[in-house]
């Protein structure tokens, strides 16, 4: 809390550092009831004395020529001896100190849980929260650089190491997207070549995959959607190439079985090819577009989610 957390909180791009586990250090004052009774003291009197003798006060300021000197009274305790010397009560000119009626020592606050790691014993965990809108990769690198400096000031036997790195999660998500896009393109080409017997038709449909991904990234940038696990995962399974498959299959079918083939024309000119593509595409354009719209409508309910659910699933939609 006083070494690691303070330094991490000052890292560029970090909003907050939360910690779990370990013990919370505190000062403990164990009073002797027999001594309290003999001296006529009570617990509230001890509490009041501690409160009054552990505070800072301001005393305005003094002006001297062009300078202003601020007056402060620093009265907070710094160690155990400061607590032991606090006066609780004066009896006939004799001060009664905390050390006369109580034992002062370091202790820990009541614990309500613990943190373990891999079943290897207890540890202290911390989570750094990033400022909204910051570049996560740059912030994580800043935290790693700061951790190198923090390690130099840690007591002997105390180590600090990351156990969850967001860059690894995003890296794996990007790798999955890249692998699935490549596999999807190969499968599309293979299936179309197998069923249609036309390599160029398969390549045309496969070219739609990177174009659809580019459009998705453009929309993410336009609407300010970050590249997190949910949004990248949605790109993985959300690229729609059904329409391209339908249109290309229709074009190949019309070219191979159309009127030109019936007239004995085996090689079409550029103009004839354009006419065939236009006619075959226009027949199925409305049906293909309607099919894509139905798929898109499925994701509309996700946009109505609020709260934590909305924050999680809006990027996917």
Secondary structure by P-SEA (a helix, b strand, c coil): cccaaaaaaaccccccccccccbbbbbbbbbcaaaaaaacccaaaaaaaaaaaccccccbbbbcccbbbbbbbbcccccaaaaaaccccccccccccccccbbbbbbbcccccccccccccbbbbbbbbbcccccaaaaaaaaaaaaaaaaaaccccbbbbbcccaaaaaaaaaaaaaaaaaaaaaaaaaaaaaacccaaaaaaaaaaaaaaaaaaaaaaaaacccccaaaaaaaaccccaaaaaaaaaaaaaaaacccccccccccccaaaaaaaaaaaaaacaaaaaaaaaaaaaaacccccccccccccccccc
